[in-house]
Amino acid sequence: MVRLPKIHIKVPGTSANLGPGFDLMGLALDIHNEFEFQFSKEITETKTELKNGKPLPFTKKEDLVEQSYLSYFSKFAPKLSPPPYHCKMTLALPLKGGLGSSASAIVAGLSLAKEVHKRMDGTSVPTEAMFTQFLAEFEGHPDNTLPAYLGGFVFAYSTFGEKLRYFRKKFPSSVAIFVLTPEFFVSTEESRKSLPKQYVTSDVIFNLSRIGAWMHFLDKRRFGDLLVGLEDKMHTPYRIPNTSPLFPLADTLKQDGIGYCLSGSGPSLLIFLERKSLKSKLKELEDTVTKIMGDAGIRFSFRRVKPDGVGVCIQIK
């Protein structure tokens, strides 16, 4: 057996869709899940636990780190036996908060497998293009997994089995980002059931124009372009209908000229302020969030985050 080192993998959270970019656009955030892997000849079966000693929030069948780790070897090294490991996790991302918890696990598992493969048989490791293609296909949402792997703002697509295409941009530092996470969960699968099976042409054109506004914002860095670019008619109105507990807040933010979008399928919201207006608007924003969420009886967390421009970090110990 090849002697394998301890491997520490740190993966950023992600926010997918970003308004009109449904299944296309994602942004890496500086909230991270961390995974410590240990190998030895005494380890005969894979074991996963939380570093803080608390019970795992998922079953072994739901362990996406192990699933993606094993899938990598099935795809790229079927003749090799994947060495079992012991993993200790530190989870900062909410499990179903729309901040890329699943993507972080998949990126960690596949990145671990590639590192192990390299040490077992470095001649057959897949190219970066092959690896990112598989990464995009594994979950089916490259707008989540690609930003987690690469960092930054990523526009990615791979539909109907075609080759993955993507580009990466730096998110402008002139905008401050906040994450509001209500303490209730939304299933992505259930949330998708609320979406229509067909859209009217005018709504599709609306979203295409708003993606154009996003690109203009990334290029010119004007906050007004971002406010336009965040508008969406393809998933937000169906996931935050007027019966949603988030609707009063979303409506107030829109009226106050504050940018927002669902993070993934929610329930987390990304909220955007122009950095030069932080002093004049932040206290009002915090008061608004506290009042509206309090009136709805919903506990929540609210924090400022920064874009993560690095992506997955791998340390060999």
Secondary structure as UniProt FT lines:
FT   STRAND          7..16
FT   TURN            18..20
FT   TURN            22..24
FT   STRAND          25..38
FT   TURN            41..42
FT   STRAND          47..50
FT   TURN            51..52
FT   HELIX           60..62
FT   HELIX           64..76
FT   TURN            78..79
FT   STRAND          86..91
FT   TURN            95..96
FT   HELIX           101..120
FT   HELIX           122..124
FT   HELIX           128..139
FT   HELIX           142..150
FT   STRAND          153..157
FT   TURN            160..161
FT   STRAND          165..169
FT   TURN            173..174
FT   STRAND          175..182
FT   HELIX           188..192
FT   TURN            193..194
FT   HELIX           201..220
FT   HELIX           223..229
FT   HELIX           236..239
FT   TURN            242..243
FT   TURN            245..246
FT   HELIX           247..255
FT   TURN            256..257
FT   STRAND          259..262
FT   TURN            264..265
FT   STRAND          269..274
FT   HELIX           275..277
FT   HELIX           278..295
FT   TURN            296..297
FT   STRAND          300..305
FT   STRAND          313..316
//
